[in-house]
Amino acid sequence: MRFRSGEFVMIGLLGDPHTETGKQKLLLRAYSISSPAWDETLQFYSIKVDNGLLTSKLQHIKVGVQLILKQKSVGTLVHDALTRANRMWFFSTGTGIAPFASLLREPETYERFN
């Protein structure tokens, strides 16, 4: 999968079958990619939300469980959107630490802003 460091992607699972219809609802959430763009593996950080529809299932997935990963990555915390400053302050909010972890492991961050 191709992405730029600092972007996020939609990840999901099929929910439990509805008791009457048997249909499964798609559970999708945005997760920032914590691995840098050059890495061959995709890494994500997550918090466990008590009774969360998706995280309560993600924490128990095993090899062979089908995980849904949308192919389009997006985001604005990428090199193109960052401007040069005397200091670069990293702080995380609702975004979390993942996109910053991605950028910190990207050589371009140091080449471009050094």
C-alpha positions, 0 to 999 in steps of 0.5 A: 500500500502506498501512503505518505508519512503522517496519513491515515486510513480507514480500518474495519471489521464486519460486526456480529450478525444481526439476530433477526436478519443475519446481516453484518454491519461494517465497522470502520474507523480512521486510524493514523499509520504510525509506520513511515512510508518506506516501511514494508509493514503497516503499523497502527496505534490504538486505544481500547475503548470500553465497549467500543464497537470496533476496538472491542473486536480489534483487540481479539483478532487472530491470524486469519481474521479478515481485516478491511483496509481501505486503499485510499490514505489521506491526511494533512499532517504530511511534509507538503503541509508542514512549514519551516519554523525555528522549532518543531513542536510535536504535540498530540491531540485527538490525532494521537501520536501515530502520525508524529511517529510516522514523521519522526522515522522519516528521513525527509523530516530531518533533511527538509527541516534541518 
